[in-house]
Amino acid sequence: MNTIIALIIAIAIEMGIPSWLAVSIALEENPTLNPLAVNENENGTFDRGIFQLNSSWYNDEFWFDPETNIRAGCAYIKELMCKPGVNTWWSVAVCYNAGYGRLNNPPETSIEYAGRVISRWRAIDGRSFQVLTGGRR
């Protein structure tokens, strides 16, 4: 687990996203950080790997490669950070869970998810984050 966390931190820093946000999202998605984790969704798609990336993106086994999965998860976080209306770390977490299109009306499960991500981040990092300060183009 420590090796996976170190890899998440290194890739997040490389991509210019808050490392502990990335770790917090990964742990919320996959508490054991198991690179082989698979979860089936009600719509027939599957979430795979450390960041539980949805099979609707790609239907390949490479999602089980830790570095590939982490890079894709961090790239998605970076993409969300740059979207209009995504101006808090909480909104990044909501969008990671619900999708950007649901930012203005997220399901309760995504609101709770984002709360857990931010709480975990605060517990790990010891700081309070309100306004998204990085990633703007």
C-alpha positions as CSV (number, residue, x, y, z in Angstrom):
1,M,0.0,0.0,0.0
2,N,2.8,2.4,0.8
3,T,4.3,1.9,-2.6
4,I,1.0,2.7,-4.3
5,I,0.6,5.9,-2.1
6,A,4.1,7.0,-3.0
7,L,3.3,6.5,-6.7
8,I,0.1,8.4,-6.4
9,I,2.0,11.3,-4.7
10,A,4.7,11.3,-7.3
11,I,2.3,11.3,-10.3
12,A,0.0,14.0,-8.7
13,I,3.0,16.3,-8.1
14,E,4.2,15.7,-11.7
15,M,0.7,16.6,-13.0
16,G,0.3,19.6,-10.8
17,I,-2.6,18.4,-8.6
18,P,-2.7,18.3,-4.8
19,S,-1.1,15.0,-3.9
20,W,-3.2,14.4,-0.8
21,L,-6.4,15.1,-2.8
22,A,-5.4,12.4,-5.2
23,V,-4.6,10.0,-2.4
24,S,-7.9,10.8,-0.7
25,I,-9.9,10.1,-3.8
26,A,-8.0,6.9,-4.5
27,L,-8.6,5.7,-0.9
28,E,-12.3,6.6,-1.1
29,E,-12.6,4.7,-4.4
30,N,-10.6,1.7,-3.3
31,P,-9.7,1.6,0.4
32,T,-7.2,-1.2,0.0
33,L,-5.7,0.4,-3.2
34,N,-6.0,-3.0,-4.8
35,P,-4.9,-2.5,-8.5
36,L,-7.0,-5.6,-9.5
37,A,-10.2,-4.3,-7.9
38,V,-13.3,-4.5,-10.1
39,N,-16.8,-3.3,-9.2
40,E,-19.9,-3.7,-11.5
41,N,-22.3,-0.8,-11.8
42,E,-26.0,-1.0,-12.2
43,N,-25.7,0.2,-15.9
44,G,-23.5,-2.8,-16.7
45,T,-20.2,-0.9,-16.8
46,F,-17.3,-1.8,-14.5
47,D,-15.0,0.3,-12.4
48,R,-11.4,-0.9,-12.3
49,G,-8.1,-0.5,-10.5
50,I,-6.9,1.9,-7.9
51,F,-8.9,4.9,-9.1
52,Q,-11.9,2.7,-10.1
53,L,-11.9,4.0,-13.6
54,N,-15.1,3.2,-15.6
55,S,-15.0,0.7,-18.4
56,S,-16.9,3.2,-20.6
57,W,-13.7,5.0,-21.1
58,Y,-11.8,2.0,-22.3
59,N,-12.4,-1.7,-22.1
60,D,-8.9,-2.9,-21.7
61,E,-7.0,-4.8,-19.1
62,F,-4.3,-2.1,-18.9
63,W,-6.5,-0.3,-16.3
64,F,-5.1,-2.9,-13.9
65,D,-1.6,-1.6,-14.3
66,P,-1.0,0.6,-11.2
67,E,0.9,3.4,-13.0
68,T,-1.5,3.6,-16.0
69,N,-4.5,3.6,-13.7
70,I,-3.0,6.3,-11.4
71,R,-2.0,8.5,-14.4
72,A,-5.5,8.3,-15.8
73,G,-7.1,9.0,-12.4
74,C,-4.9,12.0,-11.8
75,A,-5.4,13.2,-15.4
76,Y,-9.1,13.1,-14.8
77,I,-8.7,15.1,-11.5
78,K,-6.6,17.7,-13.4
79,E,-9.2,17.9,-16.1
80,L,-12.0,18.5,-13.6
81,M,-9.9,21.2,-11.9
82,C,-10.0,23.2,-15.1
83,K,-13.8,22.9,-15.8
84,P,-16.0,26.0,-15.5
85,G,-17.9,26.1,-12.2
86,V,-15.5,23.7,-10.5
87,N,-14.1,26.2,-8.0
88,T,-13.7,24.1,-4.8
89,W,-11.9,20.9,-4.0
90,W,-15.3,19.6,-2.8
91,S,-16.7,20.2,-6.3
92,V,-13.7,18.3,-7.8
93,A,-14.6,15.3,-5.6
94,V,-18.3,15.6,-6.5
95,C,-17.5,15.6,-10.2
96,Y,-15.1,12.7,-9.8
97,N,-17.9,10.6,-8.4
98,A,-21.0,11.9,-10.2
99,G,-19.5,13.3,-13.4
100,Y,-19.0,16.9,-14.4
101,G,-22.5,17.1,-16.0
102,R,-24.1,16.5,-12.6
103,L,-22.2,19.3,-10.7
104,N,-25.3,21.5,-10.4
105,N,-27.5,18.7,-9.2
106,P,-25.4,16.0,-7.7
107,P,-27.0,12.9,-6.1
108,E,-26.8,12.7,-2.3
109,T,-24.3,9.8,-2.6
110,S,-21.9,12.1,-4.5
111,I,-22.3,14.9,-1.9
112,E,-21.5,12.4,0.9
113,Y,-18.6,11.0,-1.2
114,A,-17.1,14.5,-1.5
115,G,-17.5,15.1,2.2
116,R,-15.6,11.9,3.0
117,V,-12.8,12.8,0.5
118,I,-12.4,16.3,2.0
119,S,-12.5,14.9,5.6
120,R,-9.8,12.3,4.7
121,W,-7.7,15.0,3.1
122,R,-7.9,17.3,6.1
123,A,-7.1,14.4,8.4
124,I,-4.0,13.5,6.4
125,D,-2.8,17.0,5.6
126,G,-4.1,19.0,8.6
127,R,-5.2,22.0,6.6
128,S,-8.6,23.4,5.5
129,F,-9.3,23.8,1.8
130,Q,-12.1,25.9,0.4
131,V,-11.2,27.5,-2.9
132,L,-9.5,25.7,-5.7
133,T,-6.2,27.4,-6.2
134,G,-4.5,25.3,-8.8
135,G,-5.1,23.9,-12.3
136,R,-6.6,27.0,-13.8
137,R,-5.7,27.7,-17.4
